[in-house]
Amino acid sequence: MRVVASILLLGLAALVSAQEPAPLEVLKVRGNVYMVASPMGNVTVQVGRDPGHDGVLLVDSGPAASSGRILAEIRKLTAEPIRYILNTSADADHTGGNEQIAKPDARPYYVPPDVSVFGHDNVLARMSAPESGVPAAAWPTLTFYDTKVFEFNGETVQVFAEKNAHTDGDSVVLFRGSNVLSAGDVFLTTGYPVIDLKRGGSIQGEIRALNHILELTVPHAMQEGGTMVIPGHGRLCDQADVVEYRDMLTIIRDRVADLMQKGKSLEEVKAARPTRDYDRRYSTTGWTGDMLIDAIYRSLKGK
């Protein structure tokens, strides 16, 4: 009976654990930039230093289910109103909180003007498509094509489009004064980058985006420290981590390209296992090494 009871208790504990929301962790990155991290993805928060005049800027809003908890963590940092949300892609785990966070009547501390939601032109196009099912209240209210530069909370904020990388609507955000870059899903530490071919992603665009991040970041010494990089998912990084990630992806791409030049089919390329020495670190159930190979092969084939 004791064994059965223990098994039942373990099963109940596992069920409760599965129903609990993913934990949030708030890290001060540098300057007035913070990282709200969770297994569901990262949200970058820039807060003002001048109460009554400044506000809050978010890079991505997280999944819809986490909106309330993300707002609660922001309130611990500042009582100033949220002014801007910058979406790095149209992915639901980066835009799901747009509607609730940008809703005036959801926050008694809110004061005009309305929250401005920035996104690449293609982010708005995908979110506003009839088949997306995304409510209009969550759509970007301001868009850009190449870059968007403005000053907020006493520092310059630069938004760069990274075309045809993870998707055709990716962007990265550089906080020049704080020396922090928010990379969205162009850069992850939790797995291989998802090359979403159906939404305009490409292997060449992904590597080009990673190289651009390396151009924008500066190490402190021996390639360590310096500009901090907040990935779309995973731990806080610096330039050295992006270099390692870029090199990994470039090596895999070159291996696939070499096999293609030798006339190998997709199945033959997969059988050669060009990701074999990286799968243990980056392959996940949601995006395996084989899935990455498939995307790279088809991306290069299309080119």
Stockholm file with secondary structure:
# STOCKHOLM 1.0

chainA/1-303         MRVVASILLLGLAALVSAQEPAPLEVLKVRGNVYMVASPMGNVTVQVGRDPGHDGVLLVDSGPAASSGRILAEIRKLTAEPIRYILNTSADADHTGGNEQIAKPDARPYYVPPDVSVFGHDNVLARMSAPESGVPAAAWPTLTFYDTKVFEFNGETVQVFAEKNAHTDGDSVVLFRGSNVLSAGDVFLTTGYPVIDLKRGGSIQGEIRALNHILELTVPHAMQEGGTMVIPGHGRLCDQADVVEYRDMLTIIRDRVADLMQKGKSLEEVKAARPTRDYDRRYSTTGWTGDMLIDAIYRSLKGK
#=GR chainA/1-303 SS CHHHHHHHHHHHHHHHHHHSCCCCEEEEEETTEEEEECTTCCEEEEECSSTTTCCEEEECCCCGGGHHHHHHHHHHHCCSCEEEEECSSSCHHHHTTHHHHTCGGGCTTCCSSCCEEEEEHHHHHHHSSGGGCCCGGGSCSEEESSEEEEEETTEEEEEEEETTSSSSSEEEEEETTTTEEEEETTSCSSSCCCCCGGGTCCHHHHHHHHHHHHHHCCCSBTTBSSSEEEESSSSCBCHHHHHHHHHHHHHHHHHHHHHHHTTCCHHHHHHHCTTTTTHHHHCCSSSCHHHHHHHHHHHHHHC
#=GC SS_cons         CHHHHHHHHHHHHHHHHHHSCCCCEEEEEETTEEEEECTTCCEEEEECSSTTTCCEEEECCCCGGGHHHHHHHHHHHCCSCEEEEECSSSCHHHHTTHHHHTCGGGCTTCCSSCCEEEEEHHHHHHHSSGGGCCCGGGSCSEEESSEEEEEETTEEEEEEEETTSSSSSEEEEEETTTTEEEEETTSCSSSCCCCCGGGTCCHHHHHHHHHHHHHHCCCSBTTBSSSEEEESSSSCBCHHHHHHHHHHHHHHHHHHHHHHHTTCCHHHHHHHCTTTTTHHHHCCSSSCHHHHHHHHHHHHHHC
//
